Amino acid sequence: MSDSPLSGNERKLLLCLLAFYREIGPSATPGMKGLDEESGVERWEMPEAVAGLRAKGLIEYWELQPAVRLTPEGLKIALIFPEEGND
């Protein structure tokens, strides 16, 4: 993983994926459609957030669906952050 800090949108997306992970389990692979609303990231900002997290090795991305999933490193990082609303 890169040592560069996460942007606000990357953090929001990572925490959203953590919520899916907790609800569904390690195989949670939510589709991109609607993930902007779930995460609180503007639709036009999602590609940048996804690209940033992919470049840092924190998520996997499937173009066919398209869908995303936390990597083991992404899960470790997501667990460090306080839950939204509990800051």
N, CA, C and O atoms as CSV, one atom per row, in Angstrom:
chain,resi,resn,atom,element,x,y,z
A,1,MET,N,N,0.835,-1.184,0.000
A,1,MET,CA,C,0.000,0.000,0.000
A,1,MET,C,C,0.877,1.244,0.000
A,1,MET,O,O,1.967,1.259,0.572
A,2,SER,N,N,0.389,2.253,-0.636
A,2,SER,CA,C,1.076,3.537,-0.659
A,2,SER,C,C,0.915,4.211,0.698
A,2,SER,O,O,-0.076,3.999,1.397
A,3,ASP,N,N,1.900,5.022,1.056
A,3,ASP,CA,C,1.825,5.757,2.323
A,3,ASP,C,C,1.053,7.058,2.188
A,3,ASP,O,O,0.918,7.795,3.165
A,4,SER,N,N,0.543,7.357,0.995
A,4,SER,CA,C,-0.190,8.610,0.814
A,4,SER,C,C,-1.533,8.536,1.535
A,4,SER,O,O,-2.182,7.490,1.542
A,5,PRO,N,N,-1.946,9.647,2.139
A,5,PRO,CA,C,-3.212,9.658,2.888
A,5,PRO,C,C,-4.408,9.505,1.963
A,5,PRO,O,O,-4.330,9.801,0.771
A,6,LEU,N,N,-5.494,9.049,2.518
A,6,LEU,CA,C,-6.732,8.903,1.753
A,6,LEU,C,C,-7.433,10.249,1.633
A,6,LEU,O,O,-7.425,11.056,2.562
A,7,SER,N,N,-8.036,10.472,0.481
A,7,SER,CA,C,-8.871,11.667,0.325
A,7,SER,C,C,-10.171,11.428,1.086
A,7,SER,O,O,-10.458,10.303,1.496
A,8,GLY,N,N,-10.944,12.471,1.271
A,8,GLY,CA,C,-12.231,12.331,1.950
A,8,GLY,C,C,-13.150,11.361,1.242
A,8,GLY,O,O,-13.828,10.560,1.887
A,9,ASN,N,N,-13.181,11.424,-0.085
A,9,ASN,CA,C,-14.042,10.516,-0.845
A,9,ASN,C,C,-13.543,9.081,-0.802
A,9,ASN,O,O,-14.343,8.146,-0.762
A,10,GLU,N,N,-12.227,8.897,-0.811
A,10,GLU,CA,C,-11.684,7.547,-0.683
A,10,GLU,C,C,-12.059,6.965,0.675
A,10,GLU,O,O,-12.420,5.791,0.771
A,11,ARG,N,N,-11.978,7.764,1.703
A,11,ARG,CA,C,-12.337,7.314,3.059
A,11,ARG,C,C,-13.813,6.936,3.128
A,11,ARG,O,O,-14.168,5.897,3.685
A,12,LYS,N,N,-14.676,7.786,2.557
A,12,LYS,CA,C,-16.118,7.491,2.554
A,12,LYS,C,C,-16.402,6.174,1.846
A,12,LYS,O,O,-17.174,5.352,2.340
A,13,LEU,N,N,-15.775,5.974,0.682
A,13,LEU,CA,C,-16.000,4.746,-0.079
A,13,LEU,C,C,-15.464,3.541,0.683
A,13,LEU,O,O,-16.119,2.500,0.728
A,14,LEU,N,N,-14.305,3.665,1.272
A,14,LEU,CA,C,-13.724,2.560,2.035
A,14,LEU,C,C,-14.623,2.168,3.205
A,14,LEU,O,O,-14.836,0.981,3.452
A,15,LEU,N,N,-15.149,3.154,3.926
A,15,LEU,CA,C,-16.045,2.860,5.051
A,15,LEU,C,C,-17.366,2.259,4.573
A,15,LEU,O,O,-17.944,1.411,5.253
A,16,CYS,N,N,-17.841,2.693,3.415
A,16,CYS,CA,C,-19.054,2.105,2.848
A,16,CYS,C,C,-18.816,0.629,2.520
A,16,CYS,O,O,-19.660,-0.221,2.807
A,17,LEU,N,N,-17.677,0.337,1.926
A,17,LEU,CA,C,-17.349,-1.058,1.604
A,17,LEU,C,C,-17.169,-1.893,2.866
A,17,LEU,O,O,-17.483,-3.083,2.871
A,18,LEU,N,N,-16.668,-1.280,3.931
A,18,LEU,CA,C,-16.565,-1.977,5.211
A,18,LEU,C,C,-17.957,-2.348,5.719
A,18,LEU,O,O,-18.147,-3.440,6.254
A,19,ALA,N,N,-18.926,-1.456,5.559
A,19,ALA,CA,C,-20.298,-1.756,5.984
A,19,ALA,C,C,-20.855,-2.949,5.204
A,19,ALA,O,O,-21.506,-3.818,5.783
A,20,PHE,N,N,-20.602,-2.994,3.899
A,20,PHE,CA,C,-21.027,-4.144,3.099
A,20,PHE,C,C,-20.327,-5.409,3.584
A,20,PHE,O,O,-20.952,-6.464,3.692
A,21,TYR,N,N,-19.037,-5.305,3.873
A,21,TYR,CA,C,-18.264,-6.439,4.362
A,21,TYR,C,C,-18.868,-6.983,5.652
A,21,TYR,O,O,-19.025,-8.193,5.815
A,22,ARG,N,N,-19.204,-6.080,6.562
A,22,ARG,CA,C,-19.774,-6.497,7.845
A,22,ARG,C,C,-21.148,-7.116,7.683
A,22,ARG,O,O,-21.495,-8.054,8.400
A,23,GLU,N,N,-21.936,-6.600,6.748
A,23,GLU,CA,C,-23.298,-7.100,6.554
A,23,GLU,C,C,-23.329,-8.407,5.777
A,23,GLU,O,O,-24.095,-9.310,6.114
A,24,ILE,N,N,-22.506,-8.518,4.742
A,24,ILE,CA,C,-22.577,-9.658,3.825
A,24,ILE,C,C,-21.461,-10.661,4.068
A,24,ILE,O,O,-21.664,-11.868,3.930
A,25,GLY,N,N,-20.286,-10.167,4.429
A,25,GLY,CA,C,-19.144,-11.037,4.635
A,25,GLY,C,C,-18.029,-10.731,3.658
A,25,GLY,O,O,-18.130,-9.800,2.860
A,26,PRO,N,N,-16.946,-11.529,3.721
A,26,PRO,CA,C,-15.763,-11.262,2.904
A,26,PRO,C,C,-16.007,-11.265,1.398
A,26,PRO,O,O,-15.240,-10.660,0.649
A,27,SER,N,N,-17.048,-11.927,0.955
A,27,SER,CA,C,-17.317,-11.979,-0.485
A,27,SER,C,C,-18.160,-10.793,-0.965
A,27,SER,O,O,-18.547,-10.754,-2.133
A,28,ALA,N,N,-18.445,-9.843,-0.103
A,28,ALA,CA,C,-19.257,-8.681,-0.477
A,28,ALA,C,C,-18.604,-7.939,-1.634
A,28,ALA,O,O,-17.487,-7.435,-1.520
A,29,THR,N,N,-19.320,-7.884,-2.743
A,29,THR,CA,C,-18.822,-7.224,-3.949
A,29,THR,C,C,-19.944,-6.367,-4.514
A,29,THR,O,O,-20.570,-6.752,-5.502
A,30,PRO,N,N,-20.213,-5.216,-3.909
A,30,PRO,CA,C,-21.324,-4.394,-4.383
A,30,PRO,C,C,-21.048,-3.791,-5.761
A,30,PRO,O,O,-19.924,-3.409,-6.087
A,31,GLY,N,N,-22.107,-3.721,-6.549
A,31,GLY,CA,C,-22.002,-3.070,-7.847
A,31,GLY,C,C,-21.824,-1.576,-7.683
A,31,GLY,O,O,-22.188,-1.001,-6.658
A,32,MET,N,N,-21.262,-0.958,-8.699
A,32,MET,CA,C,-21.001,0.479,-8.642
A,32,MET,C,C,-22.291,1.294,-8.690
A,32,MET,O,O,-22.354,2.390,-8.135
A,33,LYS,N,N,-23.316,0.764,-9.350
A,33,LYS,CA,C,-24.568,1.498,-9.467
A,33,LYS,C,C,-25.186,1.680,-8.080
A,33,LYS,O,O,-25.475,0.702,-7.391
A,34,GLY,N,N,-25.383,2.914,-7.684
A,34,GLY,CA,C,-25.964,3.221,-6.388
A,34,GLY,C,C,-24.955,3.343,-5.261
A,34,GLY,O,O,-25.291,3.797,-4.167
A,35,LEU,N,N,-23.714,2.938,-5.524
A,35,LEU,CA,C,-22.701,3.002,-4.472
A,35,LEU,C,C,-22.360,4.447,-4.115
A,35,LEU,O,O,-21.922,4.728,-3.000
A,36,ASP,N,N,-22.561,5.352,-5.052
A,36,ASP,CA,C,-22.325,6.765,-4.768
A,36,ASP,C,C,-23.275,7.252,-3.678
A,36,ASP,O,O,-22.864,7.953,-2.754
A,37,GLU,N,N,-24.544,6.877,-3.792
A,37,GLU,CA,C,-25.530,7.285,-2.787
A,37,GLU,C,C,-25.256,6.610,-1.447
A,37,GLU,O,O,-25.387,7.237,-0.396
A,38,GLU,N,N,-24.879,5.342,-1.482
A,38,GLU,CA,C,-24.585,4.611,-0.242
A,38,GLU,C,C,-23.390,5.206,0.496
A,38,GLU,O,O,-23.381,5.281,1.725
A,39,SER,N,N,-22.386,5.627,-0.263
A,39,SER,CA,C,-21.148,6.102,0.351
A,39,SER,C,C,-21.149,7.599,0.649
A,39,SER,O,O,-20.356,8.075,1.461
A,40,GLY,N,N,-22.042,8.338,-0.011
A,40,GLY,CA,C,-22.053,9.787,0.163
A,40,GLY,C,C,-21.068,10.503,-0.745
A,40,GLY,O,O,-20.783,11.685,-0.548
A,41,VAL,N,N,-20.546,9.795,-1.737
A,41,VAL,CA,C,-19.628,10.371,-2.717
A,41,VAL,C,C,-20.439,10.767,-3.945
A,41,VAL,O,O,-21.267,9.989,-4.418
A,42,GLU,N,N,-20.210,11.956,-4.456
A,42,GLU,CA,C,-20.915,12.392,-5.659
A,42,GLU,C,C,-20.591,11.448,-6.815
A,42,GLU,O,O,-19.462,10.974,-6.937
A,43,ARG,N,N,-21.578,11.179,-7.657
A,43,ARG,CA,C,-21.406,10.239,-8.767
A,43,ARG,C,C,-20.203,10.601,-9.632
A,43,ARG,O,O,-19.442,9.723,-10.039
A,44,TRP,N,N,-20.032,11.885,-9.912
A,44,TRP,CA,C,-18.931,12.297,-10.788
A,44,TRP,C,C,-17.570,12.188,-10.106
A,44,TRP,O,O,-16.537,12.260,-10.771
A,45,GLU,N,N,-17.562,12.015,-8.775
A,45,GLU,CA,C,-16.309,11.858,-8.040
A,45,GLU,C,C,-15.936,10.387,-7.793
A,45,GLU,O,O,-14.823,10.092,-7.360
A,46,MET,N,N,-16.859,9.484,-8.067
A,46,MET,CA,C,-16.615,8.061,-7.811
A,46,MET,C,C,-15.422,7.501,-8.592
A,46,MET,O,O,-14.608,6.789,-8.003
A,47,PRO,N,N,-15.281,7.789,-9.893
A,47,PRO,CA,C,-14.140,7.210,-10.611
A,47,PRO,C,C,-12.790,7.560,-9.991
A,47,PRO,O,O,-11.885,6.726,-9.949
A,48,GLU,N,N,-12.657,8.789,-9.512
A,48,GLU,CA,C,-11.406,9.208,-8.881
A,48,GLU,C,C,-11.188,8.473,-7.554
A,48,GLU,O,O,-10.071,8.051,-7.256
A,49,ALA,N,N,-12.247,8.320,-6.761
A,49,ALA,CA,C,-12.132,7.608,-5.483
A,49,ALA,C,C,-11.784,6.140,-5.713
A,49,ALA,O,O,-10.929,5.587,-5.022
A,50,VAL,N,N,-12.447,5.510,-6.684
A,50,VAL,CA,C,-12.161,4.105,-7.003
A,50,VAL,C,C,-10.724,3.959,-7.499
A,50,VAL,O,O,-10.000,3.063,-7.063
A,51,ALA,N,N,-10.317,4.837,-8.407
A,51,ALA,CA,C,-8.955,4.764,-8.945
A,51,ALA,C,C,-7.913,4.955,-7.838
A,51,ALA,O,O,-6.890,4.272,-7.823
A,52,GLY,N,N,-8.173,5.877,-6.919
A,52,GLY,CA,C,-7.246,6.106,-5.817
A,52,GLY,C,C,-7.108,4.895,-4.913
A,52,GLY,O,O,-5.998,4.519,-4.538
A,53,LEU,N,N,-8.234,4.282,-4.559
A,53,LEU,CA,C,-8.196,3.097,-3.692
A,53,LEU,C,C,-7.570,1.904,-4.405
A,53,LEU,O,O,-6.856,1.114,-3.787
A,54,ARG,N,N,-7.837,1.771,-5.706
A,54,ARG,CA,C,-7.202,0.689,-6.480
A,54,ARG,C,C,-5.699,0.879,-6.522
A,54,ARG,O,O,-4.944,-0.074,-6.330
A,55,ALA,N,N,-5.257,2.114,-6.775
A,55,ALA,CA,C,-3.826,2.392,-6.865
A,55,ALA,C,C,-3.115,2.112,-5.548
A,55,ALA,O,O,-1.935,1.762,-5.538
A,56,LYS,N,N,-3.826,2.265,-4.446
A,56,LYS,CA,C,-3.248,2.012,-3.118
A,56,LYS,C,C,-3.373,0.542,-2.724
A,56,LYS,O,O,-2.883,0.138,-1.669
A,57,GLY,N,N,-4.028,-0.258,-3.568
A,57,GLY,CA,C,-4.179,-1.686,-3.289
A,57,GLY,C,C,-5.230,-2.003,-2.248
A,57,GLY,O,O,-5.198,-3.078,-1.649
A,58,LEU,N,N,-6.174,-1.082,-2.015
A,58,LEU,CA,C,-7.166,-1.273,-0.959
A,58,LEU,C,C,-8.470,-1.894,-1.443
A,58,LEU,O,O,-9.247,-2.408,-0.640
A,59,ILE,N,N,-8.715,-1.849,-2.751
A,59,ILE,CA,C,-9.912,-2.480,-3.304
A,59,ILE,C,C,-9.559,-3.198,-4.600
A,59,ILE,O,O,-8.559,-2.896,-5.251
A,60,GLU,N,N,-10.404,-4.150,-4.951
A,60,GLU,CA,C,-10.360,-4.796,-6.256
A,60,GLU,C,C,-11.529,-4.257,-7.057
A,60,GLU,O,O,-12.555,-3.893,-6.481
A,61,TYR,N,N,-11.396,-4.200,-8.370
A,61,TYR,CA,C,-12.439,-3.647,-9.239
A,61,TYR,C,C,-12.680,-4.600,-10.396
A,61,TYR,O,O,-11.737,-5.049,-11.047
A,62,TRP,N,N,-13.952,-4.909,-10.651
A,62,TRP,CA,C,-14.332,-5.740,-11.790
A,62,TRP,C,C,-15.095,-4.882,-12.777
A,62,TRP,O,O,-16.151,-4.340,-12.451
A,63,GLU,N,N,-14.568,-4.758,-13.973
A,63,GLU,CA,C,-15.185,-3.905,-14.984
A,63,GLU,C,C,-16.449,-4.509,-15.566
A,63,GLU,O,O,-17.326,-3.764,-16.002
A,64,LEU,N,N,-16.580,-5.826,-15.592
A,64,LEU,CA,C,-17.744,-6.449,-16.214
A,64,LEU,C,C,-19.043,-6.055,-15.550
A,64,LEU,O,O,-20.025,-5.767,-16.235
A,65,GLN,N,N,-19.068,-6.037,-14.226
A,65,GLN,CA,C,-20.323,-5.781,-13.533
A,65,GLN,C,C,-20.697,-4.310,-13.503
A,65,GLN,O,O,-21.902,-4.117,-13.660
A,66,PRO,N,N,-19.980,-3.272,-13.345
A,66,PRO,CA,C,-18.752,-3.141,-12.554
A,66,PRO,C,C,-19.039,-3.227,-11.055
A,66,PRO,O,O,-20.115,-2.859,-10.586
A,67,ALA,N,N,-18.055,-3.719,-10.328
A,67,ALA,CA,C,-18.212,-3.914,-8.887
A,67,ALA,C,C,-16.862,-3.740,-8.203
A,67,ALA,O,O,-15.818,-3.765,-8.855
A,68,VAL,N,N,-16.892,-3.565,-6.887
A,68,VAL,CA,C,-15.673,-3.395,-6.100
A,68,VAL,C,C,-15.728,-4.262,-4.848
A,68,VAL,O,O,-16.802,-4.646,-4.386
A,69,ARG,N,N,-14.546,-4.563,-4.309
A,69,ARG,CA,C,-14.461,-5.344,-3.068
A,69,ARG,C,C,-13.200,-4.940,-2.324
A,69,ARG,O,O,-12.183,-4.619,-2.938
A,70,LEU,N,N,-13.271,-4.959,-1.000
A,70,LEU,CA,C,-12.099,-4.686,-0.168
A,70,LEU,C,C,-11.041,-5.764,-0.353
A,70,LEU,O,O,-11.368,-6.944,-0.474
A,71,THR,N,N,-9.799,-5.370,-0.375
A,71,THR,CA,C,-8.696,-6.322,-0.300
A,71,THR,C,C,-8.393,-6.532,1.183
A,71,THR,O,O,-8.886,-5.772,2.017
A,72,PRO,N,N,-7.600,-7.535,1.533
A,72,PRO,CA,C,-7.237,-7.696,2.943
A,72,PRO,C,C,-6.589,-6.430,3.527
A,72,PRO,O,O,-6.862,-6.065,4.671
A,73,GLU,N,N,-5.737,-5.766,2.744
A,73,GLU,CA,C,-5.108,-4.522,3.203
A,73,GLU,C,C,-6.158,-3.427,3.378
A,73,GLU,O,O,-6.091,-2.645,4.326
A,74,GLY,N,N,-7.134,-3.372,2.457
A,74,GLY,CA,C,-8.206,-2.386,2.560
A,74,GLY,C,C,-9.032,-2.577,3.820
A,74,GLY,O,O,-9.435,-1.609,4.464
A,75,LEU,N,N,-9.281,-3.834,4.165
A,75,LEU,CA,C,-10.026,-4.121,5.392
A,75,LEU,C,C,-9.256,-3.629,6.614
A,75,LEU,O,O,-9.845,-3.026,7.511
A,76,LYS,N,N,-7.959,-3.875,6.660
A,76,LYS,CA,C,-7.143,-3.412,7.788
A,76,LYS,C,C,-7.218,-1.897,7.937
A,76,LYS,O,O,-7.394,-1.381,9.041
A,77,ILE,N,N,-7.085,-1.193,6.825
A,77,ILE,CA,C,-7.119,0.268,6.856
A,77,ILE,C,C,-8.505,0.763,7.256
A,77,ILE,O,O,-8.616,1.677,8.072
A,78,ALA,N,N,-9.562,0.178,6.697
A,78,ALA,CA,C,-10.930,0.605,6.998
A,78,ALA,C,C,-11.249,0.445,8.481
A,78,ALA,O,O,-11.968,1.265,9.052
A,79,LEU,N,N,-10.722,-0.594,9.100
A,79,LEU,CA,C,-10.998,-0.827,10.518
A,79,LEU,C,C,-10.316,0.190,11.428
A,79,LEU,O,O,-10.694,0.328,12.592
A,80,ILE,N,N,-9.325,0.898,10.917
A,80,ILE,CA,C,-8.644,1.929,11.699
A,80,ILE,C,C,-9.514,3.166,11.886
A,80,ILE,O,O,-9.471,3.807,12.936
A,81,PHE,N,N,-10.312,3.502,10.858
A,81,PHE,CA,C,-11.115,4.710,10.877
A,81,PHE,C,C,-12.338,4.555,11.780
A,81,PHE,O,O,-12.939,3.482,11.832
A,82,PRO,N,N,-12.704,5.614,12.485
A,82,PRO,CA,C,-13.961,5.568,13.240
A,82,PRO,C,C,-15.132,5.542,12.267
A,82,PRO,O,O,-15.042,6.059,11.153
A,83,GLU,N,N,-16.210,4.946,12.693
A,83,GLU,CA,C,-17.416,4.895,11.863
A,83,GLU,C,C,-17.915,6.314,11.608
A,83,GLU,O,O,-17.734,7.194,12.450
A,84,GLU,N,N,-18.539,6.542,10.461
A,84,GLU,CA,C,-19.125,7.853,10.169
A,84,GLU,C,C,-20.173,8.158,11.235
A,84,GLU,O,O,-20.962,7.291,11.609
A,85,GLY,N,N,-20.173,9.368,11.706
A,85,GLY,CA,C,-21.123,9.773,12.728
A,85,GLY,C,C,-20.600,9.557,14.143
A,85,GLY,O,O,-21.162,10.072,15.109
A,86,ASN,N,N,-19.499,8.778,14.256
A,86,ASN,CA,C,-18.900,8.532,15.562
A,86,ASN,C,C,-17.577,9.251,15.712
A,86,ASN,O,O,-16.829,8.973,16.649
A,87,ASP,N,N,-17.267,10.183,14.796
A,87,ASP,CA,C,-15.980,10.905,14.821
A,87,ASP,C,C,-15.884,11.790,16.030
A,87,ASP,O,O,-14.877,12.472,16.218
